[in-house]
Amino acid sequence: MYLNVKAHKEVYLFLAQTSAVKVEELTTVNKVRLKQHIGNIHEDDLNKIMNRVKWGFDL
């Protein structure tokens, strides 16, 4: 299974360019380190990401 999930700039207007969520490179960030909220991920894309996380980490 392909672990990346594309985020198209046409769908996510806060992106400067089409990007990808690299599931194998996920990390956590403390919300104190974030300067501002720039956007939300749609539920269907979030489900794709979560399914790939589960598959990629054999959960």
LUMDO-513449 format. One record per residue (C-alpha): residue in one letter; x, y, z. Coordinates in nm, 3 decimals. Layout:
REM LUMDO-513449
(node "a" (X Y Z))
...
This chain:
REM LUMDO-513449
(node "m" (0.000 0.000 0.000))
(node "y" (0.115 0.351 -0.082))
(node "l" (0.166 0.536 0.249))
(node "n" (0.152 0.897 0.125))
(node "v" (-0.175 1.093 0.105))
(node "k" (-0.182 1.388 -0.137))
(node "a" (-0.321 1.722 -0.025))
(node "h" (-0.406 1.928 -0.332))
(node "k" (-0.367 2.305 -0.315))
(node "e" (-0.697 2.343 -0.504))
(node "v" (-0.877 2.171 -0.214))
(node "y" (-0.667 2.313 0.070))
(node "l" (-0.639 2.681 -0.010))
(node "f" (-0.393 2.739 0.275))
(node "l" (-0.128 2.532 0.091))
(node "a" (0.119 2.708 -0.139))
(node "q" (0.157 2.388 -0.345))
(node "t" (0.016 2.038 -0.364))
(node "s" (0.171 1.845 -0.078))
(node "a" (0.176 1.495 0.066))
(node "v" (0.135 1.353 0.412))
(node "k" (0.422 1.107 0.450))
(node "v" (0.277 0.859 0.694))
(node "e" (0.611 0.687 0.752))
(node "e" (0.756 1.022 0.867))
(node "l" (0.483 1.128 1.111))
(node "t" (0.590 1.307 1.425))
(node "t" (0.424 1.499 1.704))
(node "v" (0.448 1.871 1.771))
(node "n" (0.348 2.044 2.091))
(node "k" (0.070 2.292 2.015))
(node "v" (0.262 2.561 2.210))
(node "r" (0.520 2.559 1.927))
(node "l" (0.257 2.636 1.662))
(node "k" (0.224 3.005 1.582))
(node "q" (-0.116 3.002 1.411))
(node "h" (-0.387 2.772 1.281))
(node "i" (-0.380 2.770 0.901))
(node "g" (-0.646 2.514 0.808))
(node "n" (-0.821 2.183 0.863))
(node "i" (-0.796 1.846 0.691))
(node "h" (-1.122 1.715 0.546))
(node "e" (-1.266 1.410 0.719))
(node "d" (-1.228 1.181 0.415))
(node "d" (-0.858 1.267 0.382))
(node "l" (-0.810 1.225 0.757))
(node "n" (-0.965 0.878 0.729))
(node "k" (-0.722 0.792 0.447))
(node "i" (-0.431 0.907 0.665))
(node "m" (-0.553 0.708 0.966))
(node "n" (-0.603 0.392 0.757))
(node "r" (-0.250 0.421 0.622))
(node "v" (-0.111 0.478 0.972))
(node "k" (-0.287 0.165 1.093))
(node "w" (-0.161 -0.037 0.798))
(node "g" (0.191 0.109 0.802))
(node "f" (0.241 0.045 1.174))
(node "d" (0.052 -0.286 1.168))
(node "l" (-0.213 -0.171 1.416))
